[in-house]
Amino acid sequence: MHEPITNRRRHVTVAAHPARRKLYELEVVRVLTFACVIAVHVISHTSRGSVPIVASLTLLHFTREVFFALTGFVLTFSYLRKPKPMRQFWPKRFLLVGVPYVVWSFIYCVISAIGKPFDLGGFVLHFLYATLTGTAYYHLYFLLVTMQIYLLFPLLVWLVKATRRWHWLLVSLAFAVQLTISALDAYKPGSLHWINLFSNVINYQAFIIGGAVAAYHSEAALQWVRDHRRLIAIVTPLAAAAAIGVYMLQLQWGYSAYRAATAYQPVVIAWSAVAGVALLAIGAWWVDRKPDAPHRTLDYLSDRSFGVFLAHPLVLWALLGLAGALLGSWPPLVSTLVAYPIVALGALGIADASRRSILSLPLAGRPRATRRKNNP
């Protein structure tokens, strides 16, 4: 019996590009996830407690988990394809993340001090503490955790290789631990204070490990996503409905809208796994439409995405400072819909200007843009 045409086409799509230098499926995930991060922060500042609008945060909070799964995948995929000694790996990685982390921590400490009595000694202490703990601004914890992943990367690679016969068990145990930690954190506040002294990999280890394991089985993982698009299309809205259902239930328990939509709770962890697979399915669909296309727009957005991530809270802060009263006079939904494109485009403008300047490394985490390189 002949193989169905649709399945044969999918197989060719994956097999025809085994040496493709860039996995554009992941670039789609990266760009969409960064876009949703902006939405999380805009909604958090413009929804004014609106129950239906804040409900969307429950679904958008997948971003942090998918970020770290993507980090685990990309690092492991690159290393397995072309291993490098840590004496080469660490300097490059820490330079590209550590320098922007310190620079942007300083920038956000400065804007946080605007309008307050200035004390140089107090500012320096605040800057040092915020840099050590990832608290200079609400999004910079991501860079601190990323650098922890870099530091622990040899252990991650060893773990993935040592358990190659039991990867399902490894990932299952990792998720069981993370679900337990998130449940205690969400429903017994303060019970895990020792874990939350500063942002750390413990809170995200299941997705980091899951991403690394997926990279180890990259061809099989991408093929599975392609072969099960219909299943993913069915499960995703059901998982989203379940997450919103938990949100509504917690409102009935007396939780505030923001607490009911908190990022670190079991239902968001479970939803994040589904959302990550769904985004990967979208990425595979995008690539399969035109597998040999240059994807220049995607390349551009992916290249600027880190700079956008770093800069968008600055644009949001400026927007609220200049037009906060006007936005506050409008219905929350209107304020959100108006603010989002302003913040997104403003951050993209900063990222683009940074990439073209000598400040590209400290502001955008990449060497100055000259000629495009097609590396993952």
C-alpha positions in Angstrom: 0.0 0.0 0.0 1.3 3.4 -0.9 2.0 6.0 1.7 -0.6 8.8 1.8 0.6 11.9 -0.1 0.2 14.2 2.9 2.4 12.0 5.2 5.0 11.5 2.4 5.2 15.3 2.0 5.7 15.7 5.8 8.5 13.1 5.8 10.2 14.8 2.9 10.0 18.1 4.6 12.0 16.9 7.6 14.3 14.5 5.9 15.2 16.8 3.0 16.9 19.3 5.5 18.8 17.2 8.0 21.7 19.5 7.8 19.7 22.7 7.7 21.8 25.2 9.7 18.9 27.0 11.3 15.8 25.4 12.7 13.2 28.0 11.7 10.5 26.1 13.6 12.2 27.3 16.7 12.6 30.9 15.4 8.8 31.1 15.0 8.5 29.9 18.6 11.0 32.5 19.8 9.3 35.4 18.0 5.8 34.5 19.1 6.9 34.0 22.7 8.6 37.4 22.8 5.5 39.0 21.4 3.4 37.3 24.1 5.8 38.6 26.8 5.1 42.1 25.7 1.4 41.4 26.0 1.8 40.0 29.5 3.5 43.2 30.7 1.2 45.6 28.8 -1.9 43.8 30.2 -0.5 43.8 33.7 -0.2 47.6 33.6 -3.4 48.5 31.7 -6.1 46.0 32.7 -6.8 47.7 36.0 -8.0 44.4 37.5 -10.5 43.6 34.8 -11.4 40.0 35.4 -11.8 38.9 31.7 -8.7 40.8 30.6 -6.5 39.5 33.5 -7.8 36.0 32.6 -5.7 36.2 29.5 -2.6 36.4 31.6 -3.3 32.8 32.7 -2.8 31.8 29.1 0.0 34.2 28.3 2.1 33.2 31.3 3.5 30.2 29.3 6.2 32.5 28.1 8.7 32.0 30.9 8.5 28.2 30.8 8.7 28.1 27.0 11.7 30.6 27.1 13.7 28.1 29.2 12.6 25.1 27.2 13.8 26.9 24.1 17.1 27.8 25.9 17.6 24.2 26.9 16.8 23.0 23.3 19.1 25.5 21.5 22.1 25.0 23.7 21.9 21.2 23.7 21.1 21.0 20.0 24.1 23.3 19.1 26.4 21.4 21.5 25.5 17.9 20.2 25.9 19.1 16.6 29.3 20.8 17.3 30.7 20.2 20.8 32.9 22.9 22.3 35.0 22.8 25.4 33.5 24.9 28.2 36.5 27.3 28.1 35.1 28.4 24.8 31.4 28.0 25.6 31.3 30.0 28.8 33.2 33.2 27.8 31.1 33.7 24.7 27.7 32.9 26.4 28.4 35.0 29.5 29.6 37.9 27.4 26.5 38.0 25.2 24.1 37.8 28.2 26.1 39.1 31.1 27.1 42.4 29.6 23.5 43.4 28.6 22.3 42.1 32.0 24.5 44.5 33.9 23.9 47.4 31.5 20.1 47.1 31.5 20.1 46.4 35.3 21.8 49.8 35.7 19.4 51.5 33.3 16.3 50.2 35.1 17.8 51.0 38.5 18.2 54.6 37.2 14.6 54.9 36.0 13.4 53.4 39.3 15.2 56.1 41.1 13.7 59.0 39.1 11.4 61.2 41.3 13.0 60.0 44.5 15.6 61.7 46.7 19.0 60.6 45.3 21.5 59.0 47.6 24.6 57.7 45.8 25.5 55.1 48.4 22.0 53.8 48.5 21.8 53.7 44.7 25.0 51.7 44.5 23.9 49.2 47.1 20.5 48.8 45.4 22.2 48.3 42.0 24.5 45.6 43.4 21.7 43.8 45.2 19.4 44.0 42.2 22.1 42.7 39.9 22.9 39.8 42.1 19.2 38.8 42.6 17.7 39.7 39.2 15.3 42.3 40.6 16.4 45.5 38.9 13.2 45.2 36.9 10.5 42.6 36.6 11.8 40.9 33.5 15.5 40.7 34.2 15.3 37.5 36.2 15.2 35.7 32.9 18.8 36.7 32.1 20.0 35.7 35.6 18.4 32.2 35.3 19.8 31.9 31.7 23.3 32.5 33.1 22.7 29.8 35.7 21.8 27.5 32.9 25.1 28.3 31.2 27.0 27.6 34.4 25.2 24.2 34.9 25.2 23.3 31.2 27.9 20.6 31.5 25.7 18.9 34.1 22.7 19.2 31.9 24.5 17.6 28.9 25.8 14.8 31.2 22.3 14.2 32.5 20.7 14.0 29.1 23.4 11.6 27.8 23.5 9.4 31.0 19.7 8.9 31.0 19.3 8.5 27.2 17.4 5.2 27.7 15.1 6.7 30.3 14.3 10.1 29.0 10.5 9.8 29.5 11.2 8.9 33.1 13.6 11.8 33.5 11.2 14.3 32.1 8.2 12.9 34.1 10.2 13.2 37.3 11.3 16.7 36.5 7.7 17.8 35.8 6.5 16.1 39.0 9.0 18.1 41.0 8.1 21.3 39.3 4.4 20.8 39.7 4.9 20.1 43.4 7.0 23.2 43.9 4.6 25.4 42.0 1.6 24.0 44.1 3.4 24.8 47.3 4.4 28.2 46.1 0.8 29.0 44.9 -1.3 27.5 47.7 1.1 27.7 50.6 2.8 31.1 50.2 6.1 31.3 52.0 6.5 27.6 52.4 9.4 27.6 49.9 10.9 31.0 50.8 14.4 29.5 50.7 13.9 28.6 47.0 12.7 32.1 46.1 15.5 34.1 47.7 16.6 34.9 44.2 15.4 33.7 40.7 16.9 30.3 40.0 16.8 27.3 37.8 15.0 25.1 40.4 11.7 26.8 39.5 12.1 26.0 35.8 14.2 22.8 35.7 11.5 20.7 34.1 11.3 22.9 31.0 15.1 23.2 30.8 15.5 19.5 31.0 12.5 18.9 28.6 14.0 21.3 26.0 17.4 19.5 26.3 15.8 16.1 25.9 13.8 17.3 22.9 17.0 18.5 21.3 18.6 15.1 21.8 15.7 13.7 19.8 15.2 16.7 17.6 14.3 15.0 14.3 11.9 12.6 16.1 10.4 15.5 18.1 9.8 17.7 15.0 8.4 14.7 13.1 6.0 13.9 15.9 4.7 17.5 15.9 4.2 17.3 12.2 2.4 13.9 12.4 0.1 15.0 15.2 -1.0 18.4 14.2 -4.7 17.5 14.4 -4.3 16.1 17.9 -2.4 19.2 19.0 -5.2 21.4 17.5 -7.7 19.5 19.6 -5.8 19.4 22.9 -4.6 23.0 22.9 -8.1 24.7 23.2 -9.1 22.1 25.8 -6.0 22.8 27.9 -6.7 26.5 27.5 -10.3 26.0 28.7 -9.1 24.0 31.7 -6.6 26.8 32.6 -9.3 29.4 32.4 -11.6 27.1 34.4 -9.1 27.0 37.3 -8.8 30.8 37.1 -12.5 31.2 37.5 -12.6 28.6 40.3 -9.9 30.5 42.2 -12.0 33.7 41.9 -14.8 31.8 43.6 -12.3 31.0 46.4 -11.9 34.7 47.0 -8.6 35.2 45.1 -8.0 38.5 43.4 -7.9 38.5 39.6 -4.1 38.9 39.6 -3.5 36.2 42.2 -5.8 33.8 40.3 -3.7 34.4 37.2 -0.4 34.1 38.9 2.4 32.7 36.7 3.7 30.1 39.0 0.9 27.6 39.7 0.4 24.0 38.6 -2.3 24.7 35.9 0.0 27.3 34.2 2.9 24.8 34.3 0.7 22.2 32.6 -0.7 24.7 30.1 2.8 25.9 29.3 3.8 22.4 28.1 0.8 22.3 25.8 1.3 25.8 24.6 5.0 25.2 23.8 4.1 22.2 21.6 1.4 24.2 19.9 3.8 27.0 19.1 6.2 24.4 17.7 3.4 23.0 15.6 2.8 26.5 14.2 6.5 26.8 13.5 6.6 23.5 11.6 3.5 24.6 9.6 5.2 27.9 8.8 8.4 26.2 7.6 6.5 23.5 5.6 4.6 26.1 3.6 7.8 27.2 1.9 10.7 25.0 3.2 13.3 26.6 1.0 12.2 30.2 1.5 14.8 32.6 3.0 12.5 33.8 5.8 14.1 37.2 5.9 11.4 38.8 8.0 11.6 36.0 10.5 15.4 36.3 10.6 15.1 40.0 11.2 12.6 39.6 14.1 14.5 36.8 15.7 17.7 38.8 15.5 16.1 41.8 17.2 14.0 39.7 19.7 16.5 39.8 22.6 16.9 43.5 22.3 13.1 43.9 22.2 12.8 41.9 25.3 15.4 44.0 27.1 13.9 47.4 26.0 10.1 46.9 26.0 9.6 47.7 29.8 11.5 50.9 29.2 9.1 51.9 26.5 6.1 50.9 28.6 7.4 52.9 31.5 7.8 56.0 29.3 4.4 55.5 27.8 2.7 55.2 31.2 4.6 58.2 32.4 3.7 60.4 29.4 0.1 59.1 28.7 -0.8 57.1 31.8 -3.7 59.4 32.7 -5.1 59.3 29.2 -4.9 55.5 29.0 -6.4 55.3 32.4 -9.5 57.3 31.2 -10.3 54.7 28.6 -11.8 51.2 29.1 -9.1 48.7 30.0 -9.4 46.7 26.8 -9.0 49.9 24.7 -6.0 51.0 26.8 -4.4 47.5 26.2 -5.0 47.5 22.5 -3.6 51.0 22.1 -0.6 50.4 24.3 0.5 47.1 22.9 1.6 48.2 19.4 3.2 51.3 20.8 5.3 49.3 23.2 6.1 46.6 20.7 7.1 49.0 17.9 9.0 51.3 20.2 11.0 48.4 21.6 11.7 47.1 18.1 13.0 50.5 17.1 15.4 50.6 20.1 16.6 47.1 19.3 17.1 47.9 15.6 19.0 51.0 16.4 21.1 49.2 18.9 21.9 46.4 16.5 23.2 48.9 14.0 25.4 50.8 16.5 28.5 50.2 18.5 26.3 49.6 21.5 24.8 46.5 20.0 26.5 44.1 22.5 25.6 45.9 25.7 22.0 46.9 24.6 21.0 44.0 22.3 23.3 41.1 23.4 24.8 40.6 19.9 27.9 41.8 18.1 27.2 44.8 15.9 25.1 43.8 12.9 27.2 43.6 9.7 26.4 40.7 7.5 23.8 38.1 8.5 24.9 34.8 9.7 22.5 31.8 9.6 23.4 30.2 12.9 20.9 28.8 15.4 
